[in-house]
Amino acid sequence: MLTLQQTSALSNHRPTGFDYLRVLLAVCIVAWHSVSIVYGDKYVGDFVPMRPLILFLVPSFFALSGFLVSGSLFRTNHLPTFLTLRVIRIFPALCCEVVISALIIGAALTTLPIQEYLSHPMVHDYFLNVLGIIHYTLPGVFTANQTDSVNGQLWTIPFELECYIAIAILYLLTLHRRPRVFVVVLAVLTVLATARGFTRDLGDYNFRPTGRSVVWAFLWGVALYALREKIRHNKFILIASIAFAWLMLQWREGEYLAAPAIAYITVYIGLIDFKRSFVLFASDISYGIYLYGFAVQQAVYQVLPNFRTWHENFVISLAISMVFGYLSWTFVESKVMNRKNDAIQFVNSFTDRVSSIVRSIFGVRQR
């Protein structure tokens, strides 16, 4: 029976499963957002039987990221390089999305006079989204919709930043070289986080994961990568993980306990080398689909009042979001990624200079 590492090696460590999964998760999130945007909270009860599946989506994205980016960090073995790669992958597209939402979508659809809109403090505050300080609304925008949120999906950004802080701490503590210690520590923290959930009011159990539970999914993705040479790629473990995750996601306090199972399901599927198809084209634009999807869906709901069933909103919005995703990938993300070596070289040169200065200072003190 093959380990995760051996399964990955069968496809030269480039399995298509992660690409297909990225596309599937992005599309499913757009579909679920269509339901909430079109119907609001009125029909939430109708989807309670599907709640574990819906609550799987975002944590799975985080687990996928944890497994893949830990590979990047452990291979480069250089924290500044890793953090640079994360910054240039995430922030340029995010910055463009925030600007487009505020100055094009918002300006076009606001009920306020354009000068009043552009001078409004809420518009200025909205640009703080690029720093992870999330503001969801713009003045006079989508006020007649079921929700006035412009970018409801951006709630994940602060927790994504926490993930990178967490993996940086893990690296600095050299826990990646002691994976069993890391897993034991993570397991203990998972139990403590679950126990803490019973001691405080977590609010109504809706269809959005608890913020920190997605960080746990990320860390369990990291743990699976750290133990990839020990853990088996086993269908029976997969089935057990599906059953366990489904059970745990029935109640909010179980989200942390579900994280390792969600991570295993994600990695198991991701390591399968499916036959390549045209769908893989969408893997490059999946981040753009995720970024632009919510604002596009809100705009479609507002400007097309004759298409207000969830499936109509979904189909129209997905098509438009794919165009935005393609433009984002072609003119922003890929352009920046093509210059990543220049950015890495600059950061490495800067950090080498700083470390040299620090060493010289401490050297003088020692004498």
Buried (B, 14 or more C-beta within 10 A) or exposed (E): EEBBBBBBEEBEEEBBBBBBBBBBBBBBBBBBBBBBBBBEEEEBEEBEEEBBBBBBBBBBBBBBBBBBBBBBBBEBEBBBBBBBBBBBBBBBBBBBBBBBBBBEBBBEBBEBEEEEBBEBEBBEBBBEBBEBEBBBBBBBBBBEBBBBBBBBBBBBBBBBBBBBEBBBEBBEEEBBEEBEEBBEBBEEEBEEBBEEBEEEEEEEBEBBBBEBBBBBBBBBBBBBBBBBEEBBBBEEBBEEBBEBBBBBBEBBBBBBBBBBBBBBBBBBBBBBBBEEEEBBEBBBBBBBBBBBBBBBBBBBBBEEEEBBEBEBBBBBBBEBBBBBBBBBBEEBBEEBBEEBEEBBEEBBEEBEEEEEEEEEEEEEEEE
